[in-house]
Amino acid sequence: MNTDLPLAARLAHEVVSTAGNIGIEQVSALARLLETACLANSPTAEAICLRLVESNAASFQAIDVWLSRDAAKDTALAAAR
């Protein structure tokens, strides 16, 4: 794992806001934990990062499902016209 903790802290800080703005609260909370761990040079940073990656992937999957359903509705409405 890359050990540039100051960079990781800055990137995690960006994720906190971005995820929070679109309502992905678990990703935002984990990013905040990662930012804090990196700034403290905590040995837990790597484990938190892995949890963040997993949560982010799950969030992307949920968004994809939601977008697919929304697109299917739009297609059905257009076909009904």
C-alpha positions in Angstrom: 0.0 0.0 0.0 1.2 3.5 -0.8 2.2 5.2 2.5 1.8 8.8 1.4 -0.5 9.5 4.3 -0.8 13.3 3.9 -1.9 12.7 0.3 -4.4 10.0 1.4 -5.7 12.4 4.0 -6.3 15.2 1.4 -8.0 12.7 -1.0 -10.2 11.3 1.8 -11.2 14.9 2.8 -12.5 15.4 -0.8 -14.4 12.2 -0.6 -16.1 13.2 2.7 -17.7 16.2 1.0 -18.4 14.7 -2.4 -20.1 11.5 -0.9 -22.0 13.6 1.6 -23.3 15.9 -1.2 -24.9 13.0 -3.0 -26.1 11.2 0.1 -23.7 8.4 0.4 -23.4 8.7 4.1 -21.4 5.5 4.8 -18.8 6.4 2.3 -18.6 9.9 3.7 -18.2 8.6 7.3 -15.5 6.1 6.3 -13.6 8.8 4.4 -13.7 11.0 7.5 -12.3 8.1 9.6 -9.6 7.5 7.0 -8.7 11.2 6.9 -8.4 11.2 10.7 -6.4 8.0 10.8 -4.0 9.3 8.1 -3.4 12.6 9.9 -2.7 10.7 13.1 -0.4 8.3 11.2 -2.5 5.5 12.7 -1.9 1.9 11.8 -5.6 1.5 11.3 -5.5 3.6 8.1 -5.0 0.7 5.8 -8.0 -1.3 7.2 -10.2 1.8 7.0 -9.1 2.3 3.4 -10.1 -1.2 2.5 -13.5 -0.7 4.2 -13.9 2.5 2.3 -13.1 0.8 -1.0 -15.7 -1.9 -0.3 -18.4 0.6 0.7 -17.7 2.7 -2.3 -18.0 -0.2 -4.7 -21.4 -1.2 -3.1 -22.6 2.4 -3.4 -21.6 2.5 -7.1 -23.5 -0.8 -7.6 -26.6 0.5 -5.9 -26.5 3.7 -8.0 -26.1 1.6 -11.2 -29.2 -0.4 -10.3 -31.2 2.7 -9.5 -30.1 4.3 -12.9 -31.0 1.1 -14.8 -34.5 1.1 -13.2 -35.0 4.8 -14.0 -33.9 4.2 -17.6 -36.2 1.3 -18.0 -39.1 3.5 -16.8 -38.2 6.2 -19.3 -38.1 3.6 -22.1 -41.4 2.2 -21.1 -43.0 5.6 -21.0 -41.6 6.5 -24.4 -42.9 3.3 -25.9 -46.4 3.9 -24.5 -46.7 7.3 -26.2 
